[in-house]
Amino acid sequence: MDAPLPVLVRRVLDGDVDAVATLVARFRPRFGRFALRMLGNREDAEEALQDTFVRMYRRIGTCRDPALVEAWAFRILVNRCRTAAGRSGRAGRIITPADPERHAPGIDHPADAAAWREEIDRALAVLPAEQREAFLLRHVEELSYGEMAELTGAGLSALKMRVMRACENLRRELEGARDG
């Protein structure tokens, strides 16, 4: 059975490297998906992930509530992605599809699914970083607006507006791709 997060945090603080590896393994799939979609390529996403996990390890003693260590570490990841996206114009790169058939309802042929996924990724990549971040947190990570506000430091109304604008811009981009 998986150890509860507070137990793992206590073990990390006691110097247990296996507990660190367990936390990393537990967080990596979700964190990796977010970083890849925010940054647009595997190298940048991996760099942000590694930096996040190093910072998490070094600062885990500052996490006020060990039961919320995942949200605390996710906040580090969001900040690392913001920093990485701000360097060298990385924010607008096209995202490599991880699973072309996922989230493509009504598309029968795998080639059509892959093409549609590329269009979605392209549309996400052209969103302003704040809109892309808000959209991913809300619709991919399925966070509540309250969780998003805590994570990003932005107000609820600002986040709702970012998500709404992201949806409008995505719809416009994808309709243009479908019609073009």
C-alpha positions, 0 to 999 in steps of 0.5 A: 500500500502507498504511504500517505503523503505526511508519512513520506514527508516525515521520512524525507525529513529523516533522510530516507532517499527511498521516500524521495524517490517515492514522491518523485515517482508519484508526482512525475506523471501529472507534473510531466504532463503539465510541464510538457504542455506548458513548455512545448518540448520534452527537453524543457519539460524535463529540465523544469521537472528536475529543477522542481524535484531538486527544489522540492527535496531541498525545501520540503521542510518549509511545506506547512502541511505535509498532507498538501505536499503535492499541491506545494510541489505543483506550485514550484513546478508552475513557477519553474515552467513560467521561468522556463517559458520566459527564456528564449521565446520558449512559450510558443513552441509546438507541443509533441503529442503524447497520446494522439487518440486521447481527447479526440472523440468522434475521430475514427482513424488514428491518422485523423486523431493524430492530425487533430491532436496536432491541431489542438497542440498547435492551438494551445501553443499559440495561447498567451502563457497565462491563458494556456496555464489557466486552461491546463490547470482547469481542464486538464489537471481538473483543479477548482478555481480555488485551487488554481488561485492558491497555486498561481496567486491570481484572483478568482475572477482573473482566472475565470477570465483567462480560462474563458478567453483561452476557450474562446481563442482555442475555439477560434483557432480550431474552427479555423483549422477545421474550415481551412 
